[in-house]
Amino acid sequence: MDICALPARTLRRLIGQKAVSPVELAEACLKRMDAIDKTLNAVVARDDEATLAAARVAEAAVMAGQPLGPLHGLPAVIKDLHPTRGLRTTWGSLLYKDHVPTADDSLVAAVRAAGAVIAGKSNTPEFGAGANTRNLVYGATGNPFDPALSASGSSGGSAVALATGMVPVATGSDTGGSLRTPASFCGVTGFRPSPGLVPSESRSLGWTPLSVWGPMGRDAEDTALLLSAIARFDRSDPFSWPEIDGASFYPLPEVDPASLSVAVSVDFGFAPVAGVIRACFEQKLERLAPVFGRVTRTDPPMQGADRAFAVMRAVSFLANLRQPVETQRALLDRNVIENVEEGLRYTAADVAEAHTLQTRIYRAMQRFFEPFDLLIAPMAAVPPFEKTAIAVYEIDGRTLDSYFHWLGLAYGPTLTGHPVACIPLGLGPTGMPFGLQLVGRRGADRFVLAAAAALERLFAGDGELGRPLPDLTSLSAPA
């Protein structure tokens, strides 16, 4: 039995039944990393001794009949934007290349409290700036289906670790698609929760909903299992609310796709999308649409999304990173510098306009969703590209305004704060994974994950629409 290939929820059940040893599982995950991660560069900081020590503690608790948390004994990787006690945490930046925190941030603390065994840190672009996982500390992360291509970002390391069985659960974060687009590129599931559901104490601009922390898994049910451990109330996050009940997210309720009214859009009416992605989505839609009760082709009201996101995103970078750009510029990568400089060019009038546009889009989206349960669309505008590239600057001959404008499919829903899941939907036009985006009504996080799980079950094992698997043999480094 390849225990690395088992779902997280299955492993957790077997651990509770004393049928799988947390130590055996941790050893298997570390062995998998040793075998293939030299090719992929996904898990960039490890302390195997500490990992195995934590696994032994987890195993002792099982054998002693102690109460077990929802993630008990499950190895997890933490995106390298989260301070993790005793484990090198760099934010992908030379500024912190030797930094070893003495305490966990609240997300890591919640993962540990749920019983998970921290198995390493996953690679990310510098300070999460960019949708390709590459930085000056660790280099680039390769896609498990073709290591020469991008895993996207900024949660690319987590997506790769999941896709290849290095760990059963992994954390991510999302501003303009940072956990959803890597999920799409790597054939796993990513979930952008409603702002505040997974609280953050680290946002400098606590009252902006753009950036969220969230869970990733090989499928929606495993993703929900992780969410059940990290969704909680925390007064330090202005968007958090006291009624949050993490345990309500697992197990998920049953959803019948035939009961759903679904809106379908290929580009949300504004996002650049490559012709090959449009054609692939239309082909998959022939199989996908009939499973729903009602399907309507319509674009959501997102006029002004490019402008609103560009300004709000740049202001966030300005708030967080202006000082290092001004004092330690030589140590920083291009994306961070360009974002801060863009923020300095905007005026108070620009910021007011951006927030006004965001509010208008949000209110229009509430009316848009009145007849619909879900809005579905492709997740990524282009197939995976070369991992050495900084970003996508052109689509089908159209030059984009910025290095992040190819992510319009992701940041449109970001602006509204609606929950969004990305699930694998077979292979795309170049033989790489293809992701489907499911946007739900405001606050409908549990429903969105349940609908995602229903679709995954429906297409499990389907060569056209099921989750693709990478060839691990081809990824093994020479002995």
C-alpha positions in Angstrom: 0.0 0.0 0.0 1.3 3.4 -1.0 0.2 5.4 2.0 1.5 8.6 0.5 -1.3 8.3 -2.1 -4.1 7.9 0.4 -6.5 10.8 1.0 -5.8 12.8 4.1 -9.2 11.9 5.6 -8.5 8.2 5.0 -5.1 8.5 6.7 -6.6 10.3 9.6 -9.2 7.6 10.1 -6.6 4.8 9.9 -4.4 6.6 12.4 -7.3 6.8 14.8 -7.9 3.1 14.3 -4.2 2.4 14.9 -4.0 0.9 11.4 -1.4 3.5 10.2 1.5 4.7 12.3 2.1 8.5 12.3 5.8 7.7 12.3 5.5 5.3 9.4 3.5 8.0 7.5 6.1 10.8 8.2 8.9 8.5 7.2 7.1 7.7 3.9 6.5 11.4 3.2 10.1 12.3 3.8 11.2 9.5 1.7 9.0 10.7 -1.1 10.5 14.2 -0.8 14.0 12.7 -1.0 13.1 10.7 -4.1 11.5 13.5 -6.2 12.0 17.0 -4.8 15.5 17.4 -6.2 13.7 17.6 -9.5 10.8 19.8 -8.4 12.1 22.1 -5.5 8.8 22.3 -3.7 9.7 21.8 -0.1 12.5 24.1 0.6 13.1 23.9 4.3 13.0 20.7 6.3 14.0 19.5 9.8 13.5 15.7 9.5 14.6 15.1 13.0 12.0 17.5 14.4 9.4 16.0 12.0 10.0 12.5 13.2 10.1 13.6 16.8 6.6 15.2 16.4 5.4 12.0 14.7 6.5 9.9 17.6 4.6 12.2 20.0 1.5 11.9 17.8 1.9 8.1 17.8 2.2 8.0 21.6 -1.0 9.9 21.9 -2.8 7.4 19.7 -1.5 4.5 21.6 -2.4 6.1 24.9 -6.0 6.6 23.8 -5.8 10.4 24.1 -8.2 12.8 22.3 -7.0 13.3 18.7 -7.4 16.5 16.6 -8.8 16.5 13.1 -5.3 16.5 11.5 -3.7 14.2 14.1 -0.6 12.6 12.7 -0.9 14.0 9.2 2.3 15.5 7.7 1.7 19.1 6.4 3.8 21.6 4.6 3.5 25.3 5.5 3.8 28.0 2.8 7.0 29.9 3.4 5.1 33.1 4.2 4.2 31.9 7.7 6.7 32.1 10.6 7.2 28.5 11.8 8.9 27.8 15.1 12.4 26.3 14.7 12.1 26.1 10.9 13.8 28.4 8.4 11.2 30.9 7.2 12.4 33.3 4.5 9.3 34.7 2.7 11.3 33.8 -0.4 13.5 36.9 0.2 17.2 37.4 0.7 16.3 39.8 3.5 15.3 36.7 5.6 17.4 34.0 4.0 18.8 32.8 7.4 15.7 33.6 9.6 14.6 30.9 12.0 11.5 32.1 14.0 11.1 31.3 17.7 7.3 31.2 17.5 4.6 30.1 15.1 2.1 32.5 13.6 -1.5 31.8 14.3 -2.1 29.7 11.2 0.8 27.4 12.0 -0.3 27.2 15.6 -3.8 26.1 14.6 -2.3 23.4 12.3 -0.1 22.1 15.1 -3.0 22.3 17.6 -5.1 20.1 15.3 -2.4 17.4 15.5 -0.6 17.8 12.2 3.1 17.1 11.9 5.0 19.9 10.2 7.1 18.3 7.5 8.6 21.4 5.9 8.1 24.8 4.3 6.8 25.1 0.7 8.4 27.4 -1.9 6.8 30.8 -2.8 7.9 33.9 -4.8 9.3 36.7 -2.7 6.7 37.9 -0.3 4.1 36.1 -2.5 4.6 38.7 -5.2 3.9 36.8 -8.5 2.1 33.9 -10.0 5.2 31.9 -10.7 7.0 30.2 -7.7 10.6 31.4 -8.0 12.8 33.5 -5.8 16.4 34.5 -5.1 16.8 32.3 -2.1 15.6 28.9 -3.4 15.1 29.2 -7.1 12.1 28.0 -9.1 9.7 25.2 -8.4 8.8 22.9 -11.3 5.5 21.5 -12.3 5.0 17.8 -11.4 3.6 17.1 -14.9 6.6 18.8 -16.6 9.4 20.1 -14.3 10.5 22.6 -17.0 7.2 24.4 -16.6 5.7 26.6 -13.9 3.7 25.4 -10.9 2.2 28.9 -10.8 2.2 30.8 -7.6 2.4 32.0 -5.1 1.4 28.7 -3.4 3.2 26.6 -6.0 5.3 24.6 -3.6 2.3 23.5 -1.7 0.4 22.5 -4.8 3.4 20.4 -6.0 3.9 18.7 -2.7 0.2 17.7 -2.7 0.1 16.5 -6.3 3.1 14.2 -5.8 2.1 12.8 -2.4 4.9 14.5 -0.4 2.2 15.4 2.1 -1.6 14.9 2.4 -2.4 18.6 3.3 -0.8 22.0 2.8 -1.4 25.6 3.5 -1.7 28.4 1.0 -2.7 32.0 0.7 -4.5 33.9 -2.0 -4.7 37.5 -3.2 -5.1 37.3 -7.0 -5.3 33.5 -7.3 -2.2 32.5 -5.3 -3.6 29.2 -4.1 -6.2 28.7 -6.9 -3.9 29.0 -9.9 -1.2 26.6 -8.6 -4.0 24.1 -7.8 -5.1 24.5 -11.5 -1.6 24.0 -12.9 -0.8 21.0 -10.7 -4.1 19.1 -10.6 -5.1 19.6 -7.0 -7.8 21.5 -5.1 -7.5 25.0 -3.7 -10.0 27.0 -1.7 -10.1 30.8 -1.3 -12.3 31.3 1.8 -14.4 34.3 2.7 -12.2 37.0 4.3 -11.9 36.4 8.0 -12.9 32.7 8.0 -9.2 31.8 8.3 -8.0 34.7 10.4 -4.8 36.6 9.8 -2.9 38.8 12.3 -0.2 39.8 9.7 -2.0 42.0 7.2 -0.8 45.5 7.6 -4.0 46.8 6.1 -6.4 44.8 8.3 -9.5 46.3 6.7 -8.8 45.2 3.1 -10.3 41.7 2.1 -7.9 41.0 -0.8 -5.5 38.7 0.9 -6.7 35.5 2.7 -5.1 32.4 4.1 -6.6 29.1 3.0 -6.4 25.3 2.7 -5.2 23.1 -0.2 -5.7 19.4 -0.7 -5.7 16.7 -3.3 -9.5 17.0 -3.4 -12.3 19.1 -1.9 -13.0 16.8 1.1 -9.3 16.8 2.2 -9.3 20.6 1.7 -12.4 20.8 3.9 -10.7 18.7 6.6 -7.8 21.2 6.7 -10.3 24.1 6.8 -12.0 22.6 9.8 -8.8 23.0 11.7 -7.9 26.5 10.7 -11.2 28.3 10.4 -11.9 30.0 13.7 -12.6 33.4 15.4 -9.7 35.7 16.1 -10.2 39.3 17.4 -7.0 40.3 15.7 -8.6 40.0 12.3 -11.3 42.7 11.7 -13.0 40.4 9.2 -13.3 37.5 11.6 -16.6 36.9 13.4 -17.5 35.1 16.6 -19.9 32.6 15.1 -17.2 30.8 13.1 -17.3 27.0 13.8 -14.4 25.3 12.1 -15.8 21.9 12.9 -18.8 22.5 10.7 -16.7 22.3 7.6 -16.0 18.6 7.9 -17.6 16.3 7.0 -19.3 18.2 4.1 -23.0 17.9 3.4 -24.2 16.1 0.2 -25.0 18.3 -2.8 -26.8 17.1 -5.9 -25.4 18.9 -8.9 -28.7 18.3 -10.7 -30.4 20.6 -8.2 -28.1 23.5 -9.0 -28.6 26.6 -11.1 -25.2 27.6 -12.5 -23.9 30.6 -14.4 -21.2 30.0 -16.9 -18.6 32.5 -18.1 -15.4 31.9 -20.0 -13.8 35.3 -19.1 -16.1 37.2 -16.6 -16.6 39.7 -19.4 -13.2 41.4 -18.9 -10.3 38.9 -18.3 -7.8 38.0 -21.1 -8.1 34.2 -21.8 -6.0 32.3 -24.4 -7.9 30.9 -27.3 -6.8 27.4 -26.5 -8.2 27.7 -23.0 -11.5 29.0 -24.3 -11.8 26.1 -26.8 -10.8 23.5 -24.1 -13.3 24.9 -21.7 -16.1 24.8 -24.3 -15.2 21.1 -25.0 -15.3 20.2 -21.3 -18.5 22.1 -20.9 -20.3 19.7 -23.2 -19.8 17.0 -20.6 -20.0 19.3 -17.6 -23.2 21.3 -18.3 -25.7 18.4 -18.4 -24.9 17.4 -14.8 -26.4 20.7 -13.5 -30.1 21.5 -13.2 -30.0 24.7 -15.1 -27.1 26.4 -16.9 -27.0 30.0 -18.1 -24.3 31.6 -20.2 -23.8 35.0 -18.7 -20.9 37.3 -17.6 -20.9 38.7 -14.0 -20.8 42.5 -13.6 -17.1 43.1 -13.1 -16.5 46.3 -15.1 -13.6 48.2 -13.6 -12.1 45.1 -11.9 -8.7 45.6 -13.5 -8.4 49.2 -12.2 -9.7 48.4 -8.8 -7.4 45.4 -8.2 -4.3 47.2 -9.6 -4.6 50.1 -7.2 -5.7 48.1 -4.2 -3.0 45.5 -4.7 -0.2 48.1 -5.1 -1.4 50.0 -2.0 -1.1 46.7 0.0 2.5 46.3 -1.2 3.2 49.9 -0.4 1.9 49.4 3.2 4.0 46.2 3.7 7.2 46.7 1.8 8.0 50.4 1.1 10.7 50.5 3.8 12.8 47.6 2.5 12.5 48.8 -1.1 13.8 52.2 0.0 16.6 50.9 2.2 17.5 47.4 0.9 16.6 47.5 -2.7 19.6 45.6 -3.9 18.4 42.4 -2.1 14.9 42.5 -3.5 13.5 40.9 -6.7 11.9 42.8 -9.5 8.2 42.1 -8.7 8.4 43.5 -5.2 10.1 46.7 -6.3 7.7 47.3 -9.2 4.7 46.8 -7.0 5.9 49.3 -4.4 6.8 51.9 -7.1 3.4 51.5 -8.7 1.8 52.2 -5.3 3.8 55.4 -4.9 2.4 56.7 -8.2 -1.2 56.5 -7.1 -3.0 59.4 -5.5 -5.7 59.5 -2.8 -8.2 60.1 -5.7 -7.0 56.8 -7.3 -7.4 54.9 -4.1 -10.9 56.4 -3.6 -11.8 55.4 -7.1 -10.6 51.8 -6.6 -12.6 51.3 -3.5 -15.7 52.8 -5.1 -15.3 50.5 -8.1 -14.8 47.5 -5.7 -18.0 48.4 -3.8 -20.0 48.8 -7.0 -18.8 45.4 -8.3 -19.6 43.8 -4.9 -23.2 45.1 -4.9 -23.8 44.2 -8.5 -22.6 40.7 -7.8 -25.1 40.2 -5.0 -27.9 40.9 -7.5 -26.2 38.8 -10.1 -26.2 35.7 -7.8 -29.9 35.9 -6.9 -30.9 33.2 -9.5 -27.7 31.2 -9.3 -26.0 28.8 -6.8 -22.6 28.9 -8.5 -20.7 30.7 -11.2 -18.2 28.5 -13.0 -15.3 29.5 -15.3 -11.8 28.3 -16.2 -9.3 28.9 -13.5 -6.2 29.8 -15.5 -6.1 32.0 -18.6 -3.1 30.2 -20.1 -1.6 26.7 -19.9 1.5 26.3 -17.7 4.5 28.2 -19.1 8.3 28.0 -18.6 9.2 28.1 -15.0 12.1 30.5 -15.8 9.6 33.2 -16.8 8.8 36.0 -14.4 5.1 36.1 -15.6 2.8 36.2 -18.6 3.0 39.5 -20.5 1.2 38.6 -23.7 -1.8 36.4 -24.5 -2.6 35.6 -28.2 -0.7 38.6 -29.4 -2.3 41.0 -26.9 0.3 42.8 -24.7 -0.9 42.9 -21.1 -0.8 46.1 -19.0 1.0 44.4 -16.1 2.7 41.2 -15.1 -0.4 40.2 -13.1 -3.2 41.0 -15.6 -3.2 37.5 -16.9 -4.8 36.6 -13.6 -8.1 38.5 -14.2 -10.0 35.2 -13.9 -8.7 34.9 -10.3 -8.8 38.5 -9.1 -12.3 39.3 -10.3 -13.8 37.1 -7.5 -11.1 38.3 -5.1 -12.6 41.8 -5.2 -16.0 40.6 -4.2 -14.9 38.5 -1.2 -16.9 35.5 -2.4 -15.7 32.0 -1.6 -14.0 30.2 -4.5 -12.9 26.6 -5.1 -10.6 25.4 -7.9 -10.9 21.7 -8.7 -9.0 19.5 -11.3 -11.0 18.9 -14.5 -8.7 16.6 -16.5 -6.0 17.8 -18.8 -5.9 21.0 -20.8 -4.9 21.8 -24.4 -1.2 21.1 -23.9 -1.5 17.9 -21.8 -1.2 19.7 -18.5 -3.8 19.9 -15.7 -6.9 22.0 -16.3 -8.7 23.7 -13.4 -12.3 24.6 -13.0 -13.3 27.6 -10.8 -16.4 27.5 -8.7 -17.5 30.8 -7.3 -20.3 30.8 -4.6 -22.6 33.3 -3.0 -21.3 35.5 -0.3 -20.6 33.5 2.8 -21.4 30.1 1.2 -18.0 28.6 1.9 -19.3 25.2 3.1 -21.7 24.9 0.2 -19.0 25.7 -2.4 -16.7 23.0 -1.0 -19.6 20.5 -0.9 -20.5 21.3 -4.5 -16.8 20.9 -5.5 -16.6 17.6 -3.7 -19.8 16.4 -5.5 -18.3 17.2 -8.9 -15.0 15.5 -8.0 -16.9 12.3 -7.0 -19.0 12.4 -10.1 -15.9 12.5 -12.4 -13.5 10.4 -10.3 -11.6 8.1 -12.6 -12.9 9.9 -15.7 -10.1 10.3 -18.2 -11.5 13.5 -19.6 -12.7 15.3 -16.4 -11.2 13.4 -13.4 -8.1 14.4 -11.5 -4.9 13.7 -13.5 -1.9 12.1 -11.8 1.8 12.9 -12.4 4.3 10.2 -13.4 6.3 10.0 -10.2 8.8 7.6 -11.7 9.9 10.2 -14.2 10.5 12.7 -11.4 12.8 10.5 -9.4 16.3 11.9 -9.2 19.2 9.6 -10.3 20.7 7.6 -7.5 
